[in-house]
Amino acid sequence: MAHGHSHGHKGFKFDVSNLEKLRDPERLRYLNPDAIWRVIVREPPRVLVEIGVGIGYFAIPIAAQGPGRTVYACEINTVAFGYLQENLRLNRVSNVVPRLGSCRETAPRGVADWVLMGHFEAVDYLDVAFRALREQGTIVVHGLAPEERIATEPGSRFSAAAASAGVETLEMTVRRIKSYSPRISHFVLEARVKIPPKGLSDRPASGNA
Ligand SMILES: C[S@@+](CC[C@H](N)C(=O)[O-])C[C@H]1O[C@@H](n2cnc3c(N)ncnc32)[C@H](O)[C@@H]1O
């Protein structure tokens, strides 16, 4: 395992074999961008921000299927970012705005109606997602949690971060995607939220020291 640079308080690791996994055709079985598309189609985003975009597995199909939309694609890792740029060229997609660096510095503010959070530390960055939204929108968070806590932990962390930022949670669902390691599962939380008219509170979100 190669250790990447430390950005912010937690630092990040980067494992080249993880990058390989992102283009594994096996992913299509359990995490098909088309399945996400079916949800998106009910409420097509005009502006979507993806945090932790990797090589563009979600961002590219989402952008390609909605040429009128803008997809901001934030990625911290330079190697993944290089592949993303190459994949944008290969797929001739011009409505993706790639942004290299931590989402805390690179995510746009006040523009999105969807935020997709594709990295497993995403719950620590919910304040970034809330700030990216324009007023009302959908946040999709991928994460990891112990199997027996999937039904409670992700939802309560989300609600606490939302309450702390003064954001109203209108609806929320949590789904288990698959096993990640013997006791840990990969989940997806999808929430519809409303940003208060007065703007967000500056209090730090819970779990976001
Ligand atoms: C598990 S991968 C998923 C990539 C993509 N969403 C997918 O499903 O193919 C997570 C990605 O998030 C990136 N990442 C982690 N922390 C980040 C941060 N703070 N800001 C932007 N990108 C980040 C990692 O470098 C990695 O490429």
The ligand as a MOL file (V3000), in Angstrom:
LIG
                    3D

  0  0  0     0  0            999 V3000
M  V30 BEGIN CTAB
M  V30 COUNTS 27 29 0 0 0
M  V30 BEGIN ATOM
M  V30 1 C -13.8670 4.6310 -3.2160 0
M  V30 2 S -13.3220 5.8010 -4.4470 0 CHG=1
M  V30 3 C -14.8370 5.9670 -5.3580 0
M  V30 4 C -14.7070 6.7140 -6.6550 0
M  V30 5 C -16.0040 6.8800 -7.4770 0
M  V30 6 N -17.0350 7.6040 -6.7400 0
M  V30 7 C -16.5260 5.5450 -7.9020 0
M  V30 8 O -17.4930 5.0510 -7.3200 0
M  V30 9 O -15.9430 4.9630 -8.8320 0 CHG=-1
M  V30 10 C -13.1840 7.2890 -3.5170 0
M  V30 11 C -12.4430 8.4450 -4.1850 0
M  V30 12 O -12.5630 9.5990 -3.3610 0
M  V30 13 C -11.3560 10.3450 -3.4070 0
M  V30 14 N -11.3250 11.2230 -2.2160 0
M  V30 15 C -11.1100 10.8610 -0.9280 0
M  V30 16 N -11.1790 11.9210 -0.1230 0
M  V30 17 C -11.4500 13.0110 -0.9020 0
M  V30 18 C -11.6290 14.4110 -0.6430 0
M  V30 19 N -11.5490 14.9110 0.6050 0
M  V30 20 N -11.8910 15.2330 -1.6720 0
M  V30 21 C -11.9920 14.7560 -2.9470 0
M  V30 22 N -11.8050 13.4280 -3.2570 0
M  V30 23 C -11.5500 12.5660 -2.2510 0
M  V30 24 C -10.3000 9.2460 -3.4440 0
M  V30 25 O -9.0500 9.7290 -3.9270 0
M  V30 26 C -10.9430 8.2040 -4.3670 0
M  V30 27 O -10.5990 8.3990 -5.7060 0
M  V30 END ATOM
M  V30 BEGIN BOND
M  V30 1 1 1 2
M  V30 2 1 2 3
M  V30 3 1 2 10
M  V30 4 1 3 4
M  V30 5 1 4 5
M  V30 6 1 5 6
M  V30 7 1 5 7
M  V30 8 2 7 8
M  V30 9 1 7 9
M  V30 10 1 10 11
M  V30 11 1 11 12
M  V30 12 1 11 26
M  V30 13 1 12 13
M  V30 14 1 13 14
M  V30 15 1 13 24
M  V30 16 1 14 15
M  V30 17 1 14 23
M  V30 18 2 15 16
M  V30 19 1 16 17
M  V30 20 1 17 18
M  V30 21 2 17 23
M  V30 22 1 18 19
M  V30 23 2 18 20
M  V30 24 1 20 21
M  V30 25 2 21 22
M  V30 26 1 22 23
M  V30 27 1 24 25
M  V30 28 1 24 26
M  V30 29 1 26 27
M  V30 END BOND
M  V30 END CTAB
M  END
